[in-house]
Amino acid sequence: MKVNWSYIKLVFLLLLLLGVYAFTGVRHQSKKIEKTTVEFLGEDNLFITQQMVNKLLIQNLGSLTNVPKDALVLNKVEKVLEANKMVKSAQVYLTVNGELTSKIVQRKPIGRIQGNSNFYLDDEGKRMPLSNNHSARVPIITGKITDDSLQNCFAFLNFVNADDFLKKNIIGIHIAKDNDFQLKLRLEDYVVSLGKVENLKAKFNNYKAFYSKATKDKALNNYKAVSLEYNNQVVCTKI
């Protein structure tokens, strides 16, 4: 019987490759984590620092260095990070050289509430605690703070942040009622009474026209109050 040596060689080569692949896989899984790194995505304002992230992981999971890669559950690490009130989302992965990398997106405040309790309003309309590491430069919100008034405030701030002129000039919001807003401006001394958070585009188009003309006439300092509450007009009170 003639032996087909080519066939035997091919089978032997396949078995050898499978053995090498299995050995490499086992060795890769048993390899230990050598170091951890943290990367913050988005803005540079750090409400939570790398040191705080490392401490958070150690407190909840223990030291992660020298831990076998196959013993680490990445989803569990992500949940620990996302449980922090400053973190919006987290993605954790392992590199080939044994480095555990955490990519973190922080929550973004758009307003700061000052009253019986102090906190931020974030870009999802949720309450966000203040940070000892960084203070965001956002409009200050005072007055009647309720869930309803904060939702109106959230809608208003989204409108403001989409307009460069308003974003630059509005630094304070006082809520007289759930839906009755008064605005403080960066340079002008007068108060702008907005009224209800509705018809914002028309109201601020009227205000911009007034502001442009009053600036040209050098008359902005002549007013102590400006009201946008009435349809298609700006009502001013002089000093």
MARGUBA-956042 format. One line per 4 residues: number of its first residue (from 1); their letters; for each residue x, y, z of C-alpha. Coordinates in steps of 0.5 Angstrom, whole numbers. Each point is the difference from the previous one (the first is absolute). Example, Ala and Ser with C-alpha at 12.3 -4.5 7.8 and 13.67 -1.06 7.14 Angstrom:
# MARGUBA-956042
1> AS> 25,-9,16; 2,7,-2;
END
This chain:
# MARGUBA-956042
1> MKVN> 0,0,0; 3,7,-2; 0,5,5; -2,7,-2;
5> WSYI> 5,4,4; -2,7,-3; -7,-2,4; 4,-2,6;
9> KLVF> 4,6,0; -6,5,-1; -4,-3,6; 6,1,4;
13> LLLL> 1,7,-2; -7,1,2; 1,-3,7; 6,4,1;
17> LLGV> -4,7,-2; -6,-2,5; 5,-2,5; 4,7,0;
21> YAFT> -7,4,-1; -2,-4,6; 6,2,4; 0,7,-2;
25> GVRH> -7,1,2; 1,-3,7; 7,4,1; -4,6,-2;
29> QSKK> -6,-1,5; 5,-2,6; 4,7,-2; -1,5,6;
33> IEKT> -2,7,0; 7,4,0; -3,7,1; -7,4,-1;
37> TVEF> -1,7,-3; -6,5,0; -2,4,-6; -5,5,0;
41> LGED> -4,2,-6; -3,6,-2; 2,7,4; 6,1,4;
45> NLFI> -4,2,7; 1,-6,4; -5,0,5; 3,-7,2;
49> TQQM> 7,-1,0; 4,-6,-2; 2,-1,7; -7,-1,2;
53> VNKL> -1,-5,-5; 5,-4,2; -2,0,7; -7,-1,-2;
57> LIQN> 2,-7,-3; 5,-2,5; -6,1,5; -5,-4,-4;
61> LGSL> 5,-5,-3; 6,0,3; 7,1,-3; -1,-2,-7;
65> TNVP> 8,0,-2; 2,-7,0; -7,-3,-1; 0,-5,-5;
69> KDAL> -4,2,-6; -5,-5,-1; -2,1,8; -2,7,-2;
73> VLNK> -7,2,-2; 0,6,-4; -8,1,0; 1,0,8;
77> VEKV> 6,6,0; -5,4,-5; -6,0,5; 5,2,6;
81> LEAN> 2,6,-4; -7,2,-3; -2,-1,8; 4,7,1;
85> KMVK> -5,6,0; 5,4,-4; 0,-6,-6; -4,0,-6;
89> SAQV> 3,-6,-3; 6,-5,0; 3,-4,-5; 5,-5,3;
93> YLTV> 5,-5,-4; 6,-4,0; 6,1,-5; 4,-5,-2;
97> NGEL> 6,2,4; -4,-1,6; -2,7,2; -7,2,2;
101> TSKI> -3,6,-3; -6,4,3; -3,5,-5; -5,5,4;
105> VQRK> -5,5,-2; -2,5,5; -6,3,1; -1,7,-2;
109> PIGR> -3,5,4; -4,6,-3; -3,3,6; 2,1,7;
113> IQGN> -6,0,5; 1,4,7; -5,0,5; -2,-5,6;
117> SNFY> 5,-5,-4; 5,1,-5; 1,-4,-6; 1,0,-8;
121> LDDE> -5,-1,-5; 3,-4,-5; -1,-1,-8; -5,-5,1;
125> GKRM> -4,4,5; 2,-4,6; 3,2,7; 7,0,0;
129> PLSN> 4,1,7; 5,5,0; 8,-2,0; 6,2,4;
133> NHSA> 4,0,-6; -3,5,-5; -5,5,0; -4,1,-6;
137> RVPI> -1,7,-3; -8,-1,-2; -6,4,2; -2,1,7;
141> ITGK> -7,-2,2; -4,2,6; -7,1,2; -6,-5,0;
145> ITDD> 4,-7,-1; -5,-6,-2; 0,-5,-5; -4,3,-4;
149> SLQN> 4,7,0; 6,-4,-1; -3,-3,-7; -2,7,-2;
153> CFAF> 7,2,2; 3,-6,-4; -4,2,-6; 2,7,0;
157> LNFV> 8,-1,1; 0,-5,-6; -3,6,-4; 5,5,3;
161> NADD> 6,-5,-1; -2,0,-8; 1,7,0; 7,3,0;
165> FLKK> -3,7,2; -4,-2,6; 5,-5,2; 5,5,1;
169> NIIG> -5,5,3; -5,-4,5; 4,-1,7; -6,-1,4;
173> IHIA> -7,-3,1; -5,2,5; -6,-4,0; -6,4,3;
177> KDND> -5,-6,-1; 0,-6,-4; 0,3,-6; 2,7,1;
181> FQLK> 7,2,-1; 4,6,1; 7,0,-3; 7,4,2;
185> LRLE> 4,2,-5; 8,0,0; 1,8,-2; -7,3,1;
189> DYVV> -3,2,7; -7,-1,-2; -4,-6,1; -3,-4,-6;
193> SLGK> -7,-2,2; -1,-6,-5; -7,-3,3; -2,-7,-3;
197> VENL> 5,-4,-3; -3,0,-7; 0,4,-7; 8,0,2;
201> KAKF> 2,2,-7; -5,5,-1; 1,3,7; 8,1,-1;
205> NNYK> 0,2,-7; -4,6,3; 5,1,5; 6,-1,-5;
209> AFYS> -3,6,-4; -1,4,6; 7,-1,3; 3,2,-7;
213> KATK> -4,6,0; 1,2,7; 8,-1,-1; 0,4,-6;
217> DKAL> -4,6,4; 5,-2,6; -7,0,4; 1,-7,4;
221> NNYK> 2,3,6; -7,4,0; -4,-6,2; -1,-4,6;
225> AVSL> -5,-5,-2; -1,-3,-7; -6,-5,-1; -1,-5,-6;
229> EYNN> -7,-3,3; -4,4,-5; -1,-2,-7; 4,3,-5;
233> QVVC> 3,5,4; 5,2,5; -2,4,6; 5,4,3;
237> TKI> 0,4,7; 5,6,1; 4,2,6;
END
